[in-house]
């Protein structure tokens, strides 16, 4: 037997596609066969499986489980929940890997698989290996198939989120976006002190109220209205599978991923003076300056949750985060991206830092920046364009950081141009101290793109 995945579904950080078009039950079965084979070759025998609330998830779970058991691996099903609950199960149960069936924050017709093998992120070359094994039919077959059992970990997970909780009683709004973190949010807020107002905690695969991506400001409109109308202290939002967080302060202003990281870093650096704090290349210079001011070692790294997790392990960093709202705590936790846990740590940090998220947001330096600008480019030109831009910039003597694409520092501020690892788009961002400076930086981006035959044009969504 062999199987060929749709080429667009084998992504950098996961396997993902449109159900019925680029992803289906045959793919789920092949993922199971290949992953189980890798688990067995590494000396393992058991895999935890979780799923999000999408309509296609139960069918994909059945096919995945069949693939895993036919290759001789025992499956522990943890049922419906957020991706970090699967990561928690992989860390705490006696298993050798975990697979989460989720379309993350993509529209309802998408689904996919996020994987972890023996505590390590499974990405990049690992995913390509699964594809190659499927094509070659390089799968172990068992004379006796694996067993299937169920583990109810939701209450244990919620209890772990609240371990060592020392936060004050705030009035908070929560928006689960009809995603997989809804039931956990209900249980968590019942146990937290304070007053909690919940939006869209019922899991609905159609996402009828708004798209579950808290990094796009329009998706926070209902949360902002709730905070304003009830005079709440702040609001918290989750994405479709609960591994990314968004927040608004008491004035309804968005507190972006890098700003949250700057707040969360302060108590961590009190506990671990001089520690490394990792941000991604899209983060504000204000974050790196703040970490240094607090006595920490700021480290800018490549965008991508799997890449950040690997860098944390390498450097021993207790905390990392991305503009996209992935926040990773190794300090007192496991090191994976967990939005409900980041929410609990935010409550604790705000308590320690004076009790007002609004005041913390007020104290941040005023920076003028673009949102993430994303524009379509042919897949074959994606990385060559970046190489051409880097070559021209370095020839001109510009101050360039090549960590992930081109991040260019100028007296006016900085701009970034990088290729997306997951789509046929280029991503740009710029930050300046004045509106005039920002326009200058955007003009530099446009000039570099034009010299490589690309027009910025209309931005595209996720």
C-alpha positions in Angstrom: 0.0 0.0 0.0 1.1 3.6 -0.6 -0.5 7.0 -0.6 0.3 10.4 -2.1 -0.6 13.5 -0.1 -1.8 16.6 -1.9 1.5 18.7 -2.2 -0.1 21.8 -0.6 -1.1 19.9 2.5 2.4 19.0 3.8 3.2 22.3 5.5 6.1 23.5 7.6 4.4 23.1 11.0 1.6 20.7 10.3 -0.5 18.9 7.7 -3.5 21.0 6.7 -5.9 21.3 3.8 -9.5 21.7 2.6 -11.6 18.7 3.5 -12.9 16.9 0.4 -10.4 18.8 -1.9 -6.8 18.6 -0.6 -7.4 16.5 2.6 -9.5 13.5 3.5 -9.8 10.3 5.4 -7.2 8.5 3.2 -4.7 11.2 4.3 -5.7 10.7 8.0 -5.2 6.9 7.6 -1.8 7.5 6.0 -0.7 10.0 8.7 -1.6 7.3 11.3 0.3 4.5 9.5 3.4 6.7 9.0 3.4 8.3 12.5 2.9 5.0 14.2 5.8 3.5 12.2 8.1 6.4 13.4 6.9 5.9 17.0 7.7 2.2 16.9 11.1 2.7 15.3 11.8 5.1 18.2 10.9 2.4 20.7 7.4 3.7 21.5 4.0 2.0 21.7 1.3 4.6 22.6 -0.1 7.8 21.0 -2.6 10.3 22.4 -5.1 11.7 19.9 -7.3 14.8 20.3 -9.6 16.7 18.0 -11.2 20.2 17.6 -14.8 21.0 17.0 -14.9 20.8 13.2 -17.6 18.8 11.5 -14.9 16.7 9.8 -12.9 16.0 12.9 -14.7 12.8 14.1 -14.4 11.2 10.7 -10.7 12.0 10.4 -10.1 10.8 13.9 -11.6 7.4 13.0 -9.4 7.0 9.9 -6.3 8.3 11.8 -6.9 5.8 14.7 -7.3 2.9 12.2 -3.9 3.8 10.7 -2.2 4.0 14.1 -3.6 0.8 15.4 -2.9 -1.2 12.1 0.7 -0.2 12.5 0.7 -1.6 16.0 0.4 1.5 18.2 -2.1 1.8 21.1 -4.3 4.9 20.9 -5.4 7.0 23.9 -8.3 9.2 22.7 -8.7 12.4 24.8 -11.7 13.7 22.8 -12.7 17.2 22.0 -10.6 20.1 23.3 -7.9 22.7 22.5 -4.6 21.8 21.0 -2.7 22.6 24.3 -4.8 20.0 26.1 -3.4 17.4 23.7 0.1 18.7 24.4 -0.7 18.4 28.1 -1.9 14.8 27.6 1.3 14.0 25.7 3.4 15.4 28.5 1.5 13.8 31.4 0.1 10.5 30.2 2.4 7.5 29.5 2.5 8.0 25.7 5.2 8.4 23.2 3.6 11.0 20.9 0.5 12.9 20.2 -1.6 14.0 17.3 -4.2 16.8 17.3 -6.8 16.9 14.6 -7.4 20.6 14.0 -7.8 23.2 11.3 -6.4 25.8 13.8 -7.8 29.3 13.0 -8.5 28.5 9.3 -12.1 28.7 7.9 -14.6 25.9 8.7 -13.8 23.8 5.6 -10.2 23.2 6.6 -8.8 20.6 8.9 -5.4 19.1 9.6 -2.9 17.4 12.0 -0.5 18.9 14.5 2.0 16.4 15.9 4.5 15.9 18.7 6.9 13.0 19.1 8.5 12.1 22.4 8.1 15.6 23.7 9.5 17.3 20.6 7.8 19.4 18.0 7.2 17.4 14.8 7.7 19.8 11.8 9.6 20.6 8.7 11.7 17.6 7.5 9.6 15.3 9.8 6.5 16.2 7.9 8.2 15.7 4.5 9.4 12.3 5.9 5.8 11.3 6.5 5.0 12.2 2.9 7.9 10.2 1.5 7.0 7.1 3.7 3.4 7.2 2.4 4.5 7.3 -1.2 6.9 4.4 -0.7 4.4 2.5 1.5 7.2 2.4 4.1 4.8 1.5 7.0 5.1 -1.1 9.7 2.3 -3.6 9.9 1.5 -5.4 13.1 0.3 -9.0 13.5 -1.7 -7.8 16.5 -3.3 -4.4 16.1 -3.0 -1.7 18.7 -5.7 -1.1 21.3 -8.0 2.0 21.7 -8.8 3.5 25.0 -10.3 6.8 26.2 -8.8 9.2 28.8 -10.8 12.1 30.3 -8.2 14.8 30.9 -10.2 18.0 30.7 -10.5 18.5 34.5 -6.9 17.5 35.1 -5.8 20.0 32.4 -7.9 22.8 33.9 -6.5 22.0 37.4 -3.0 22.2 36.0 -3.7 25.7 34.4 -4.6 26.9 38.0 -1.6 25.4 39.8 0.2 28.0 41.9 -2.5 30.6 41.0 -1.9 33.8 42.9 -3.9 36.4 40.9 -6.4 39.0 42.1 -10.2 39.0 41.4 -10.7 40.9 38.1 -13.8 41.5 36.0 -12.9 39.9 32.7 -14.6 39.2 29.3 -13.7 36.0 27.4 -14.3 35.2 23.8 -13.7 31.5 22.7 -14.9 32.2 19.2 -17.0 29.0 19.1 -13.6 27.2 19.0 -12.4 24.1 20.8 -11.3 26.0 23.9 -14.9 26.9 24.8 -15.7 24.1 27.4 -12.3 24.6 29.0 -12.9 28.3 29.2 -16.3 27.6 31.0 -14.6 25.3 33.6 -11.6 27.6 34.1 -13.7 30.8 34.7 -15.9 29.0 37.3 -12.7 28.3 39.3 -11.1 31.7 38.9 -11.8 34.5 41.4 -13.6 37.6 40.1 -16.4 38.2 37.7 -16.3 36.6 34.2 -18.5 37.3 31.2 -18.3 34.7 28.4 -18.9 34.9 24.7 -19.3 32.0 22.2 -18.1 29.1 24.3 -20.4 26.6 22.6 -18.3 24.7 20.1 -19.7 25.3 16.6 -17.7 24.2 13.5 -19.3 26.9 11.3 -17.9 29.8 13.5 -21.2 31.7 13.2 -20.2 34.8 15.2 -16.8 35.7 13.8 -13.7 34.0 12.5 -11.7 32.6 15.4 -8.4 34.5 14.8 -7.7 37.0 17.6 -4.8 38.6 15.7 -7.2 40.3 13.3 -8.7 43.3 15.1 -12.1 43.0 13.4 -12.6 39.6 15.1 -12.3 41.3 18.5 -15.2 43.7 17.9 -17.7 41.7 20.1 -15.1 41.4 22.9 -14.4 45.1 22.8 -18.1 45.9 23.0 -18.5 43.5 26.0 -15.6 45.1 27.9 -17.0 48.6 27.1 -20.6 47.9 27.9 -19.9 46.2 31.2 -17.0 48.3 32.2 -14.7 45.3 32.6 -11.0 45.4 33.5 -9.9 43.6 30.3 -10.8 40.9 27.7 -9.2 37.7 26.5 -9.8 35.9 23.2 -8.7 32.5 21.9 -8.3 31.2 18.3 -10.0 28.1 16.9 -7.9 25.5 18.6 -6.8 27.4 21.7 -3.1 27.8 21.2 -3.1 31.5 20.4 -4.3 34.4 22.7 -5.6 37.9 22.0 -6.4 40.6 24.5 -8.0 44.0 24.9 -7.5 46.4 27.8 -10.2 48.3 29.7 -10.3 51.0 27.1 -10.9 48.4 24.3 -7.4 48.8 22.9 -5.8 45.6 21.5 -2.8 44.4 23.5 -0.8 42.7 20.7 1.3 39.5 21.1 4.6 41.3 21.6 3.0 43.7 24.2 1.6 40.7 26.1 5.1 39.1 26.0 6.6 42.3 27.5 4.1 42.2 30.4 4.5 38.4 31.0 8.3 38.7 30.9 8.6 40.9 33.9 7.5 38.4 36.6 9.5 35.6 34.9 12.6 37.8 34.9 12.1 38.5 38.6 12.0 34.7 39.2 14.9 34.0 36.8 17.1 37.1 36.5 19.1 37.4 33.3 17.1 34.7 31.5 16.7 34.6 27.7 13.3 35.8 26.4 12.5 34.9 22.8 10.4 36.9 20.4 9.8 36.5 16.6 11.1 38.7 13.8 7.7 40.5 13.5 7.8 41.7 17.1 8.3 45.4 18.0 11.7 46.8 18.9 10.0 48.0 22.1 9.7 44.3 23.2 13.5 43.7 22.9 14.3 47.0 24.5 12.0 46.2 27.4 13.4 42.7 28.0 16.9 44.2 28.1 15.7 47.0 30.5 14.4 44.3 32.8 17.8 42.6 32.8 16.9 39.8 30.5 18.6 38.6 27.3 16.3 39.4 24.3 16.6 36.9 21.4 14.9 37.5 18.1 14.1 34.3 16.3 12.2 32.9 13.3 8.4 33.0 13.1 6.7 29.6 13.6 5.5 27.8 16.7 7.7 24.7 16.1 10.8 26.8 15.4 10.3 28.8 18.6 9.8 25.7 20.7 13.0 24.2 19.3 14.9 27.4 20.0 13.6 27.4 23.6 14.9 23.9 24.2 18.3 24.9 22.7 18.7 28.1 24.8 16.8 27.1 28.0 14.6 30.2 27.6 11.7 30.2 30.2 9.4 32.3 28.0 8.9 33.0 24.3 6.1 34.5 22.1 5.1 35.5 18.7 3.1 38.4 17.3 0.5 35.8 16.3 -0.4 35.2 19.9 1.5 31.9 20.5 2.9 32.3 24.0 5.2 29.6 25.3 5.9 29.2 29.1 8.7 26.9 30.2 8.8 28.7 33.5 6.6 26.6 35.8 5.1 24.8 32.8 5.9 22.5 29.8 7.2 24.9 27.1 4.4 24.6 24.6 2.0 27.3 23.3 -1.1 27.3 25.5 -3.6 30.2 25.3 -5.7 29.3 28.4 -2.4 29.0 30.4 -1.2 32.4 28.9 -4.5 33.9 30.0 -4.0 32.6 33.6 -0.4 33.9 33.6 -1.6 37.3 32.3 -4.0 37.6 35.2 -1.2 36.7 37.6 1.2 39.2 35.9 -1.2 42.1 36.0 -1.8 41.4 39.7 1.9 41.5 40.4 2.5 44.6 38.2 0.0 46.9 39.9 -3.4 45.5 39.0 -4.3 47.3 35.8 -3.7 46.0 32.2 -4.9 49.4 31.0 -2.1 51.2 33.0 0.5 48.7 31.7 -0.7 49.4 28.2 -0.6 53.2 28.8 3.0 53.0 29.9 4.2 51.3 26.7 6.2 53.5 24.3 4.1 54.9 21.4 5.1 53.1 18.2 3.4 53.5 14.9 3.3 50.3 12.9 1.5 48.6 10.1 -0.5 45.5 10.7 1.0 42.4 9.1 0.8 43.0 5.3 0.4 39.8 3.3 0.4 39.6 -0.5 0.2 36.9 -3.0 3.3 35.8 -5.0 3.9 32.7 -7.1 5.2 29.9 -4.9 8.3 29.5 -7.1 9.2 33.2 -6.6 8.6 33.3 -2.8 12.1 32.6 -1.5 14.0 33.9 -4.5 12.5 37.4 -4.1 13.8 37.5 -0.5 17.2 36.4 -1.6 17.3 39.2 -4.3 16.2 41.8 -1.7 18.9 40.6 0.8 21.6 40.8 -1.9 20.6 44.3 -2.9 20.4 45.5 0.7 23.7 44.1 1.7 25.4 45.5 -1.4 24.0 49.0 -0.4 25.4 48.7 3.1 22.0 48.6 4.9 21.8 47.2 8.4 20.1 43.9 7.9 19.1 41.0 10.2 18.7 37.8 8.2 17.2 35.6 11.0 14.0 35.1 9.0 13.8 37.0 5.7 15.1 40.6 5.8 14.6 42.8 8.9 16.1 46.3 8.1 17.0 48.8 10.8 17.0 52.5 9.8 17.1 55.8 11.8 13.3 56.0 11.1 12.5 52.5 12.5 12.6 49.0 11.0 10.8 47.0 8.3 10.6 43.3 7.6 10.0 41.3 4.5 9.8 37.5 4.8 8.4 34.5 2.9 5.5 32.7 4.6 6.4 29.0 5.4 2.8 28.0 5.0 1.3 29.9 2.0 2.3 31.4 -1.3 2.6 34.9 0.2 5.2 37.4 1.2 4.7 39.1 4.6 5.8 42.6 5.4 5.7 44.8 8.5 7.1 48.2 9.4 7.4 50.2 12.6 8.5 53.8 13.1 8.4 56.6 15.6 6.3 58.9 13.4 3.7 58.6 10.6 6.2 60.2 8.2 8.8 57.7 9.1 6.4 54.8 8.6 5.5 56.1 5.1 9.3 56.2 4.3 9.7 52.6 5.4 6.7 51.4 3.4 8.2 53.1 0.4 11.4 51.2 0.9 9.4 47.9 1.0 7.6 48.8 -2.2 10.8 49.8 -3.9 12.5 46.5 -3.1 9.4 44.5 -4.2 9.2 46.5 -7.5 12.9 45.8 -8.2 12.0 42.1 -8.0 8.9 42.5 -10.2 6.4 42.3 -7.4 3.6 44.8 -6.7 2.4 44.9 -3.1 -1.2 45.4 -4.2 -4.1 44.0 -2.1 -3.2 42.2 1.1 -4.6 38.8 1.6 -5.9 37.1 4.7 -4.8 33.9 6.4 
